[in-house]
Each structure stands twice: as C-alpha cells, then as structure tokens.
C-alpha cells in the first residue's frame, strides 16, 4: 500500500527512527523518505539492501546505523552520527520493540530488565539526547510507539504490556516538560499489525479471525497503515497536538 498524503514541511527534516529497517519501522522509513526527509535509523540486523531499494525508488537514501538499542551508549552515539550526517534532529520516532511472549513463572530479573531496556528505556534517553536539537530549532516532534495490547489487558507478555503502558505515561510527562520549548510528544498505539514477525510467530487463521471480529473495520492492518498517522504526528498538521495517544487499530479499543 502506498500513501497519498503529502506533508511539505517534512521535506529535508532530520528524522531519527529506532528499528527502522524491518516491520512497521521499515514502512516508516519509507514514508519519511518519500516525503523528502533526511532519515537515519538504527537496527541490529543489516539493512543495507533495504536502503539500496529506497535509494533507487526515491533517489533519497536513508542512513542505516547498526546498533543494539539495549546498549544505551551505542544508541546515543548513533544519534551523534545521524546529527553529523543529516543535521539537528527535529523528528524522533521511537518504534523499536520486542513483544516476546513469556510466562509469569520462572521469568527472571535479567529477562525483565532486557524487555524494558528494549521497550521503554530508549524512549526516554533518545528524547533526552535530541531535546537540545529541538530547542535550538524552535520545536520538534517525538513520536513514541506503544500498543493497544495493554489497553486490552492481554495475557502472555506482562513485561511488554508494562513497557507499553509506561510509554503512555512517559509521553505525557515529556509533553508537559518539553511543551514550553514547542516540542510535541505523542504516542501512537497500533492494533495487530501483520508484520513478517507476527505472521511467522503468532498469526493463525483462528487468531486472526477472532481479532478481526473485534475490529470495526474488517480489514487486516498492514505495516504501511502506520505511515500516514506517523507523518501526521511529525508534521505541522498536528502542531497543537501533544501528550496524546492516537490509536490506529481498526476500531478495537475506545479512548476518550
């Protein structure tokens, strides 16, 4: 699916995305590249071929930086690399996550800490790192990816749900603190997006059918469905939105 909306103010913006080479993140990278933004993203696995494809399609190559986001020092250094290549960062998208399933019994402190170090900790420290860029630029947009899973109270991955709930709280706190500098901070909560990882690990005909029954819109959610909501939150089209939780799930949960 290709998006149709154009956000002229995103052209030449310096954008930093975590997990931007696969799943939802790859769609987001593509979406910003198509708008003419300067995109840098981090990911553990090699994304060079993905960058080649985008460069050929849009004549605009993203900067891939190999990084394990649980290494906070390496993550912050990658932002320095992105800043040097693309200029001060004014759009930050905290997308990377790992929704690994686990039982309560036998789950260790080390496993708990690793889950939060993927799913929550980077959202704070990347914001801390880029806020001076945004202050000096007169503003910016931070978009934190959460999930409707915690609103649904799903079982089987308590550490992930805890992180995703924490992201909403962190977003509200950052929005309040950074708002005087015209830095907007919002959360985007996807529904069940059928990435390759989801299809390989958890999508079954029965599970998908049951979930579609809960959706108002009876269509599978694709990674590209997250592009335009994210671009909207990044652009001046949402200039008076901050501290908000934007749900994009086909109509499963209700906020407000």
Rosetta blueprint (number, residue, H / E / L):
1 X L
2 X L
3 X L
4 X L
5 X L
6 X L
7 X L
8 X H
9 X H
10 X H
11 X L
12 X L
13 X L
14 X E
15 X E
16 X E
17 X E
18 X E
19 X L
20 X L
21 X L
22 X L
23 X H
24 X H
25 X H
26 X H
27 X H
28 X H
29 X H
30 X H
31 X H
32 X H
33 X H
34 X H
35 X L
36 X L
37 X L
38 X E
39 X E
40 X E
41 X E
42 X E
43 X E
44 X L
45 X L
46 X L
47 X L
48 X H
49 X H
50 X H
51 X H
52 X H
53 X H
54 X H
55 X H
56 X H
57 X H
58 X H
59 X L
60 X L
61 X L
62 X L
63 X E
64 X E
65 X E
66 X E
67 X L
68 X L
69 X L
70 X L
71 X L
72 X H
73 X H
74 X H
75 X H
76 X H
77 X H
78 X H
79 X H
80 X H
81 X H
82 X H
83 X H
84 X H
85 X H
86 X H
87 X L
88 X L
89 X L
90 X L
91 X E
92 X E
93 X E
94 X E
95 X L
96 X L
97 X L
98 X L
99 X L
100 X L
101 X L
102 X L
103 X L
104 X L
105 X L
106 X L
107 X L
108 X L
109 X H
110 X H
111 X H
112 X H
113 X H
114 X H
115 X H
116 X H
117 X H
118 X H
119 X H
120 X L
121 X H
122 X H
123 X H
124 X H
125 X H
126 X H
127 X H
128 X H
129 X H
130 X H
131 X H
132 X H
133 X H
134 X H
135 X H
136 X H
137 X H
138 X L
139 X L
140 X E
141 X E
142 X E
143 X E
144 X E
145 X E
146 X E
147 X E
148 X L
149 X H
150 X H
151 X H
152 X H
153 X L
154 X L
155 X L
156 X L
157 X L
158 X H
159 X H
160 X H
161 X H
162 X H
163 X H
164 X H
165 X H
166 X H
167 X H
168 X H
169 X H
170 X H
171 X H
172 X H
173 X H
174 X H
175 X H
176 X H
177 X H
178 X H
179 X H
180 X H
181 X H
182 X L
183 X E
184 X E
185 X E
186 X E
187 X E
188 X E
189 X E
190 X E
191 X L
192 X L
193 X E
194 X L
195 X L
196 X H
197 X H
198 X H
199 X H
200 X H
201 X H
202 X L
203 X L
204 X L
205 X H
206 X H
207 X H
208 X H
209 X H
210 X H
211 X H
212 X H
213 X H
214 X H
215 X L
216 X L
217 X L
218 X L
219 X L
220 X L
221 X E
222 X L
223 X H
224 X H
225 X H
226 X H
227 X H
228 X H
229 X H
230 X H
231 X H
232 X H
233 X H
234 X H
235 X L
236 X H
237 X H
238 X H
239 X L
240 X L
241 X L
242 X L
243 X L
244 X L
245 X E
246 X E
247 X E
248 X E
249 X L
250 X L
251 X L
252 X L
253 X L
254 X L
255 X L
256 X L
